[in-house]
Amino acid sequence: MRPFGEEFSTFAISARCPDSGKLGVAISTRPIGVGARCPFIAPGLGITVTMAVTDPRLGPLGLNLMKLGYSAQRTLDEIAASDPHIEWRQVSVIDRDGNAVARTGAQNKDWSGHFCEPNMVAMGNGLISERTASAMRDTYRATAGQALEDRLMLALEAGRDAGGQHGGQHSAALLVYRTQPYPLIDLRVDEHDEPIGELRRILELYRPTIDYYELRPAQPHALGGEADWIAAKAARAGR
């Protein structure tokens, strides 16, 4: 019996782009609301992702520890020491220097595990096979040079196509920060038969306005409306 809830079977990729400074997470699971419970990012600081029998309190804890100057490994060690149910969790941390670590608790069954390398963690629990996580890793590696949000989205799609998780996915999210205290991208899909495909559709709709909504707070009168921005951007691209 799994006593703490049903938030098993989740896969995610988190990454830091050393060139752009972006930090991001792409994630999918079966229960509703994965974007609210699992990915936590502080721009310029780092990422904490908490999965399996999720305790969302561990996300802010990880960010607060990194604010104190803790490295990714020390942050993860402190999280583990603070949680009496750590063996039911799966947690990853990436710090501002790109150090990337993860911990998969012993109570996670089926295929559960993680792949870490500088600036990236691909992990999952309750997966069809190891290939779900390794496909995310491999795709992320193969798309170097693309925007972080595109690499993350492609990696999440690769994880789905490699088998995903037991029972399929119904919730997905893409969260990306650059330098502002608010997200550059915060897209979520819930209770959908193909949430990753729907997340892709929404990302493509949102893509033309990503820069617009980042710039508008500081230039409210200069940018004009959203439609004008999109038209002007398309005109510039067509030159």
FIZA-174418 format. One record per atom (N, C-alpha, C): x negated, y negated, z negated. Coordinates in steps of 0.1 Angstrom, whole numbers, padded with zeros to 4 digits, always signed. Atoms other than C-alpha are relative to their C-alpha. Layout:
FIZA-174418
XYZ/...
***
This chain:
FIZA-174418
-0008+0012+0000/+0000+0000+0000/-0009-0012+0000/+0007+0012+0000/-0012-0035+0008/+0007-0010-0008/-0008+0007+0009/-0001-0056-0021/+0001-0015+0001/+0000+0014+0000/-0008-0092-0012/+0007-0007+0012/-0007+0006-0011/+0013-0097+0019/-0004+0007+0013/+0002-0007-0013/+0012-0088+0056/-0009-0007+0010/+0008+0008-0009/-0013-0112+0070/-0013+0007+0004/+0011-0008-0005/-0035-0084+0083/+0001-0001+0016/+0000+0000-0015/-0044-0080+0120/-0001-0014+0006/+0002+0013-0006/-0059-0113+0131/-0014+0000+0007/+0013+0001-0006/-0087-0122+0155/-0002-0015+0003/+0003+0014-0001/-0105-0155+0158/-0014-0002+0004/+0013+0005-0003/-0135-0173+0172/-0002-0014-0005/+0003+0013+0005/-0150-0203+0155/-0014-0004+0005/+0013+0004-0006/-0179-0224+0169/-0003-0015-0002/+0005+0014+0001/-0199-0256+0167/-0008-0002+0013/+0008+0004-0012/-0212-0273+0199/-0011-0010-0004/+0011+0009+0004/-0246-0288+0191/-0002-0012+0010/+0001+0011-0009/-0244-0310+0222/+0010-0011-0002/-0011+0010+0002/-0210-0327+0217/+0003-0003-0014/-0004+0002+0014/-0207-0323+0180/+0013+0005-0004/-0014-0006+0003/-0173-0306+0183/-0001+0012-0008/-0002-0012+0008/-0162-0280+0159/+0014+0006+0003/-0013-0005-0004/-0134-0256+0168/+0003+0014-0004/-0004-0014+0003/-0114-0224+0161/+0012+0003+0009/-0012-0006-0007/-0091-0203+0183/+0003+0013-0007/-0004-0011+0009/-0071-0177+0165/+0014+0005+0004/-0013-0006-0002/-0042-0153+0169/+0003+0011-0009/-0005-0010+0010/-0021-0130+0147/+0014+0004+0003/-0014-0004-0001/+0013-0114+0143/+0009-0009-0008/-0009+0008+0008/+0029-0134+0114/+0000-0015+0005/-0002+0014-0004/+0041-0170+0120/-0010-0009-0008/+0007+0011+0008/+0019-0200+0111/-0014+0002-0002/+0014-0003+0002/-0016-0188+0116/-0008-0013+0000/+0007+0013-0001/-0027-0224+0125/+0000-0007-0013/-0001+0007+0012/-0016-0236+0091/-0008+0007-0012/+0005-0007+0011/-0032-0209+0069/-0015+0003+0001/+0013-0006-0002/-0065-0199+0085/-0012-0009+0003/+0012+0008-0004/-0087-0225+0102/-0001-0013-0008/+0002+0013+0007/-0102-0254+0082/-0013-0006+0005/+0012+0006-0006/-0126-0279+0097/-0001-0014-0006/+0004+0014+0003/-0143-0311+0085/-0010-0005+0010/+0009+0005-0011/-0159-0331+0114/-0013-0004-0006/+0014+0003+0004/-0196-0334+0111/-0005+0008-0011/+0003-0008+0012/-0196-0309+0083/+0000+0015+0002/+0000-0015-0002/-0185-0274+0091/+0014+0005+0001/-0012-0007-0002/-0158-0248+0095/+0001+0012-0010/-0003-0012+0007/-0143-0222+0072/+0013+0006+0005/-0012-0007-0005/-0119-0196+0085/+0003+0012-0010/-0004-0011+0010/-0100-0173+0060/+0011+0008+0006/-0009-0009-0006/-0082-0142+0073/+0003+0012-0008/-0004-0013+0006/-0069-0107+0065/+0011-0004-0010/-0010+0004+0009/-0048-0111+0033/-0005-0014-0004/+0005+0013+0000/-0053-0148+0036/+0003-0007-0013/-0001+0009+0011/-0059-0171+0007/-0004-0014+0005/+0004+0013-0006/-0057-0206+0023/-0008-0009-0009/+0007+0008+0009/-0072-0221-0008/-0015+0001+0002/+0015-0002-0002/-0106-0207+0002/-0005-0009+0011/+0005+0009-0011/-0107-0229+0033/-0005-0013-0005/+0005+0013+0006/-0108-0263+0015/-0011+0002-0010/+0012-0003+0009/-0131-0247-0011/-0013+0000+0008/+0012-0001-0008/-0156-0239+0016/-0004-0013+0005/+0003+0013-0005/-0154-0274+0031/-0006-0009-0012/+0005+0008+0011/-0159-0290-0004/-0014+0004-0004/+0013-0005+0004/-0189-0268-0011/-0010-0005+0010/+0009+0005-0010/-0205-0279+0022/-0001-0015-0001/+0002+0014+0003/-0198-0315+0013/-0010-0003-0011/+0010+0001+0010/-0220-0309-0017/-0014+0003+0005/+0013-0003-0006/-0248-0298+0006/-0003+0015+0001/+0002-0014+0000/-0243-0261+0003/-0002+0005+0015/+0001-0006-0013/-0255-0240+0033/+0012+0009+0003/-0010-0010-0003/-0232-0216+0051/+0000+0012-0009/+0002-0012+0008/-0246-0186+0033/+0004-0003-0015/-0003+0002+0014/-0244-0202-0002/+0015-0003-0001/-0014+0002+0000/-0209-0214+0006/+0008+0013-0001/-0007-0013-0001/-0198-0179+0015/-0002+0008-0013/+0003-0007+0012/-0215-0165-0016/+0009-0006-0011/-0008+0006+0010/-0197-0190-0038/+0015+0003+0001/-0014-0004-0002/-0163-0182-0022/+0002+0014-0005/-0001-0014+0004/-0169-0145-0027/+0000+0001-0016/+0001+0000+0015/-0178-0151-0064/+0012-0005-0007/-0012+0007+0006/-0147-0172-0070/+0013+0008+0001/-0012-0007-0004/-0122-0147-0056/+0000+0014-0005/+0000-0014+0005/-0113-0115-0076/+0006+0009+0011/-0006-0009-0011/-0095-0102-0044/-0008-0001+0013/+0008+0003-0012/-0124-0109-0020/-0001+0012+0009/+0000-0012-0009/-0124-0073-0007/+0012+0001+0009/-0012+0000-0009/-0090-0080+0008/-0001-0011+0011/+0001+0012-0008/-0102-0111+0026/-0010+0003+0012/+0011+0002-0010/-0122-0119+0057/-0002-0015+0002/+0003+0014+0000/-0140-0152+0057/-0012-0003+0008/+0012+0004-0007/-0164-0170+0079/-0003-0015-0003/+0004+0013+0003/-0184-0202+0075/-0011-0004+0011/+0011+0006-0009/-0204-0224+0100/-0003-0014-0006/+0003+0013+0006/-0222-0254+0085/-0005-0010+0011/+0003+0011-0009/-0234-0287+0100/-0012+0003+0009/+0012-0004-0007/-0267-0271+0111/+0002+0012+0010/-0003-0011-0009/-0250-0243+0130/-0003+0014-0006/+0002-0013+0007/-0258-0216+0104/+0014+0007-0001/-0013-0007-0001/-0230-0190+0109/+0000+0013-0008/-0001-0012+0008/-0220-0163+0084/+0014+0005-0001/-0014-0006+0002/-0190-0140+0077/-0001+0011-0010/-0001-0011+0009/-0178-0115+0052/+0013+0007+0003/-0012-0008-0002/-0153-0087+0059/+0001+0010-0012/-0002-0008+0012/-0139-0072+0027/+0002+0015+0003/-0001-0015-0001/-0140-0034+0021/+0014+0005+0002/-0014-0005-0001/-0102-0031+0020/+0006-0003+0013/-0004+0002-0014/-0099-0042+0056/-0002+0013+0008/+0001-0013-0006/-0091-0010+0076/+0001-0001+0015/+0001-0001-0014/-0088+0001+0112/-0013-0005+0005/+0013+0006-0003/-0115-0018+0131/+0001-0015-0005/+0001+0014+0005/-0124-0049+0111/-0015-0003-0001/+0014+0004+0000/-0157-0068+0114/-0002-0013+0006/+0003+0014-0005/-0175-0098+0127/-0014+0001+0007/+0013+0002-0007/-0203-0109+0150/-0004-0015-0002/+0005+0013+0002/-0224-0139+0140/-0012-0003+0007/+0013+0005-0006/-0250-0159+0158/+0000-0015-0002/+0000+0014+0002/-0261-0195+0156/+0011-0007+0007/-0011+0008-0005/-0231-0218+0160/+0013+0007+0003/-0011-0008-0005/-0206-0190+0165/+0003+0012-0009/-0005-0013+0007/-0185-0163+0146/+0012+0005+0008/-0012-0007-0006/-0162-0139+0164/+0004+0012-0010/-0004-0010+0010/-0142-0117+0139/+0014+0004+0001/-0013-0004+0000/-0111-0098+0134/+0002+0012-0010/-0003-0011+0009/-0093-0072+0112/+0013+0006+0005/-0011-0008-0005/-0068-0045+0120/+0001+0000+0016/+0001+0001-0015/-0079-0046+0157/+0001+0014+0006/-0001-0012-0008/-0073-0020+0184/-0014+0006+0000/+0013-0005+0000/-0111-0017+0186/-0010-0011-0002/+0011+0009+0001/-0144-0034+0181/-0001-0010+0012/+0001+0007-0013/-0141-0046+0217/+0008-0013-0001/-0007+0012+0001/-0116-0073+0207/-0009-0011-0004/+0009+0010+0006/-0142-0092+0187/-0012-0001+0009/+0012+0001-0008/-0172-0083+0209/+0003-0007+0014/-0004+0007-0013/-0153-0095+0241/+0000-0015-0003/+0000+0014+0003/-0148-0129+0224/-0014-0005-0001/+0014+0004+0000/-0185-0131+0216/-0006-0001+0014/+0006+0000-0013/-0195-0121+0251/+0005-0011+0009/-0005+0010-0009/-0172-0145+0268/-0005-0014-0005/+0005+0013+0005/-0183-0174+0245/-0015-0002+0005/+0013+0001-0005/-0219-0166+0255/-0001-0004+0015/+0000+0001-0015/-0211-0164+0292/+0005-0014+0005/-0006+0013-0005/-0194-0198+0293/-0007-0012-0005/+0008+0011+0005/-0222-0219+0279/+0000-0012+0011/+0000+0012-0009/-0221-0255+0294/+0014-0005+0002/-0013+0005-0001/-0183-0257+0294/+0004-0007-0013/-0005+0006+0012/-0163-0278+0269/+0004+0010-0011/-0002-0010+0011/-0159-0262+0235/+0014+0006+0000/-0014-0005+0000/-0121-0260+0237/+0002+0011+0011/-0001-0010-0010/-0124-0241+0270/-0007+0013-0003/+0007-0012+0004/-0150-0217+0257/+0008+0008-0010/-0008-0006+0010/-0128-0210+0227/+0012+0007+0006/-0012-0005-0005/-0097-0205+0247/-0002+0012+0009/+0004-0012-0008/-0114-0182+0272/-0004+0012-0008/+0004-0011+0009/-0128-0162+0244/+0012+0007-0007/-0013-0005+0006/-0094-0158+0227/+0007+0009+0010/-0007-0008-0011/-0079-0146+0260/-0008+0013+0002/+0008-0013-0002/-0108-0121+0264/+0003+0010-0012/-0004-0009+0011/-0100-0107+0229/+0013+0006+0002/-0013-0006-0003/-0064-0103+0238/-0001+0011+0011/+0000-0009-0011/-0072-0087+0271/-0008+0013-0003/+0007-0011+0005/-0096-0063+0253/+0008+0009-0009/-0009-0009+0009/-0067-0049+0232/+0006-0008-0011/-0007+0007+0011/-0060-0075+0206/+0001+0008-0013/-0002-0006+0013/-0046-0062+0174/+0012+0010+0000/-0011-0009+0001/-0022-0035+0163/+0013-0008-0002/-0013+0007+0001/+0014-0046+0168/+0002-0012+0008/-0001+0012-0009/+0006-0074+0192/-0001-0013-0008/+0001+0013+0006/+0004-0111+0186/+0013-0008+0002/-0012+0009-0002/+0032-0136+0180/-0004-0015-0004/+0004+0014+0005/+0012-0167+0167/-0014-0002+0005/+0013+0003-0004/-0018-0185+0180/-0002-0015-0002/+0003+0014+0002/-0036-0218+0175/-0014-0003+0005/+0012+0005-0005/-0064-0239+0189/-0002-0013-0008/+0003+0012+0008/-0080-0265+0165/-0014-0005+0004/+0013+0006-0003/-0109-0288+0176/-0001-0014-0005/+0004+0014+0004/-0125-0318+0160/-0012-0005+0007/+0013+0006-0005/-0151-0342+0174/-0006-0008-0012/+0005+0008+0010/-0161-0371+0152/+0010-0007-0009/-0011+0006+0008/-0128-0385+0140/+0005+0009-0011/-0005-0009+0011/-0112-0374+0108/+0013+0007+0003/-0012-0007-0005/-0081-0363+0128/-0005+0009+0011/+0004-0009-0011/-0082-0334+0153/+0000-0006+0014/+0000+0004-0014/-0091-0339+0189/+0011+0009+0007/-0011-0010-0005/-0068-0308+0196/+0005+0007-0011/-0007-0008+0010/-0043-0292+0173/+0012+0006+0006/-0011-0006-0008/-0021-0269+0193/+0004+0014-0007/-0005-0012+0007/+0001-0241+0178/+0012+0006+0007/-0011-0008-0006/+0024-0214+0191/+0005+0010-0010/-0005-0009+0010/+0047-0194+0168/+0012+0007+0005/-0012-0009-0004/+0072-0165+0173/+0002+0000+0015/+0000-0001-0015/+0063-0160+0209/-0005+0014+0004/+0005-0013-0004/+0059-0127+0227/-0014+0000+0006/+0013+0002-0005/+0028-0140+0244/-0006-0013-0004/+0004+0013+0005/+0014-0167+0222/-0013-0006+0006/+0012+0005-0005/-0020-0169+0237/+0002-0005+0014/-0004+0005-0013/-0006-0173+0272/+0007-0014-0001/-0007+0012+0002/+0017-0200+0259/-0009-0011-0005/+0010+0010+0004/-0012-0217+0241/-0008-0005+0012/+0007+0004-0012/-0030-0218+0274/+0008-0010+0008/-0009+0009-0008/+0000-0234+0291/+0001-0014-0007/-0001+0013+0007/+0003-0261+0264/-0014-0007+0001/+0013+0007-0001/-0035-0268+0265/-0001-0007+0014/+0001+0006-0013/-0033-0274+0302/+0009-0012+0002/-0008+0012+0000/-0004-0298+0297/-0006-0012-0008/+0006+0010+0009/-0022-0316+0270/-0013-0006+0005/+0014+0003-0004/-0056-0317+0287/-0002-0014+0005/+0002+0014-0006/-0051-0350+0307/+0000-0011-0011/-0002+0011+0010/-0043-0369+0274/-0010+0002-0012/+0009-0002+0012/-0070-0355+0251/-0008-0012-0004/+0008+0012+0002/-0093-0385+0255/+0009-0012-0004/-0010+0011+0003/-0063-0409+0255/+0003-0001-0014/-0005+0000+0014/-0051-0399+0221/-0012-0002-0010/+0011+0002+0008/-0086-0400+0207/-0004-0015+0000/+0004+0014-0001/-0093-0435+0220/+0010-0010-0004/-0011+0010+0001/-0059-0452+0216/+0000-0007-0014/+0000+0007+0013/-0062-0459+0178/-0008-0013+0000/+0009+0012+0000/-0091-0483+0184/+0003-0010+0012/-0002+0009-0011/-0078-0497+0217/+0015+0000+0004/-0014-0002-0002/-0040-0499+0214/+0006-0008+0011/-0006+0009-0011/-0035-0527+0240/-0008+0002+0013/+0009-0001-0012/-0063-0518+0264/+0004+0012+0009/-0001-0012-0008/-0053-0483+0274/+0013+0001+0007/-0013-0001-0007/-0017-0488+0284/+0007+0013-0005/-0008-0012+0004/+0009-0460+0282/-0007+0013+0005/+0005-0013-0004/+0002-0423+0286/+0000+0003+0015/-0001-0002-0014/+0015-0421+0321/-0010-0008+0008/+0009+0009-0007/-0006-0451+0332/-0015+0006-0001/+0013-0006+0003/-0037-0434+0316/-0002+0012+0009/+0001-0012-0008/-0031-0402+0334/-0002-0003+0015/+0001+0004-0014/-0026-0419+0368/-0013-0007+0003/+0013+0007-0002/-0057-0441+0364/-0011+0010+0000/+0011-0010+0001/-0078-0411+0354/+0000+0009+0013/-0001-0008-0012/-0065-0391+0384/-0006-0008+0012/+0005+0008-0011/-0073-0420+0407/-0015-0001+0000/+0014+0001+0001/-0108-0423+0394/-0006+0013+0005/+0005-0014-0004/-0113-0385+0399/+0001+0002+0015/-0002-0002-0015/-0101-0388+0435/-0009-0009+0008/+0009+0008-0008/-0127-0414+0445/-0011+0008+0006/
***
